[in-house]
Amino acid sequence: MTAEMTTATSTATPTDVHLRVFRGEASGPTRFDEFDVPVEEGMVVLDALHWIQGNGAPDLAVRWNCKAAKCGSCGAEVNGRPRLTCKTRLSDFEPGEEITVEPMRTFPLIRDLVTDVSWNYEVNRSIEPFTPPEGIPQSDWRWQQQDIERVQEYRKCIECFLCQDVCHVLRNHETERPFMGPRFLVRVAGLEMHPIDQADRRHYLKDTGGIGYCNITKCCTEVCPEHIKITDNAIIPLKERVADEFYDPIQWVWRKVRGEQPRPSRADLPVLPMGAAAAEAPAARRAGGDDASAEPMREPAASLPKPPKRSSTRPKRPRRRSDAADETPSEG
């Protein structure tokens, strides 16, 4: 720091901001440490965490890289909302407001604010890659500008996994089947809507990716730092494609006539391990804290109780009215 800067900062009276920072490892007890951080103009939450590393807790584990909101490394939950800490300004909070910084709750905790997001890369490997037409050299590929503009939005994803973190299906999965999450629905949309891609991933979306579990609450769209319209431009069009293929009665009859057999999915998805919130919950309950998150998806138990035996005599169904409307099961 230069002498001029020292003089300027000495005459200023920066206010302090109070931070509560999550500390601990997956294998041990967890806690919240509190720090008063001096605030200067333009500071973001990541700057405050760096100040804490330099002045209060040098062993604080924080993942970050570019500090320009392009690498997606510094994702955390700030006052309960998934955010990039390098993009969250301290001036966005009310004066005197306490700021709580926690790790992303959906993923397994490693230490402090660092979580294990490797599950996402396992899911990514299960997606069939870009498949161009055979026998056509790359120099002869042609498409329209509007086709490129449509898929370009999906390429903006920086893989911060904030959308995966906020997705309630991943946080609290009440079924035994895994779900790929909004980030990879965006990736599949970019492949499916590419003008020259030849692969058909609709069976994968329905049977492996679990697209039917998404009920389009738009939580993922709200937290996306690149402002990708995940629900409207990626998930809903994919749901429409799956519905047209598997739930359109005309398509169903046509498949029966042609004798088509269901194609097996390319790969099975791994089940998301226990997230940081679930690991933290017992300690929080012992300490009298609030459990701010539902338990995320985990591997089903090895032995499940058997359902009660059904009676051999079933009651008669009520007669269907002639004017009753058809009810088609919904995928979402």
Secondary structure as UniProt FT lines:
FT   HELIX           3..11
FT   STRAND          16..25
FT   TURN            26..27
FT   STRAND          30..38
FT   TURN            41..42
FT   HELIX           45..55
FT   TURN            58..59
FT   TURN            73..74
FT   STRAND          75..78
FT   TURN            79..80
FT   STRAND          81..84
FT   TURN            85..87
FT   HELIX           90..92
FT   TURN            95..96
FT   STRAND          99..102
FT   TURN            105..106
FT   STRAND          109..111
FT   TURN            112..113
FT   STRAND          114..115
FT   HELIX           118..125
FT   TURN            134..135
FT   HELIX           138..140
FT   HELIX           145..152
FT   HELIX           153..156
FT   HELIX           162..166
FT   HELIX           168..171
FT   HELIX           182..192
FT   TURN            195..196
FT   HELIX           202..203
FT   HELIX           204..209
FT   HELIX           211..213
FT   HELIX           219..223
FT   TURN            225..226
FT   HELIX           231..235
FT   HELIX           236..246
FT   HELIX           249..258
FT   HELIX           276..286
FT   TURN            287..288
FT   TURN            322..323
//
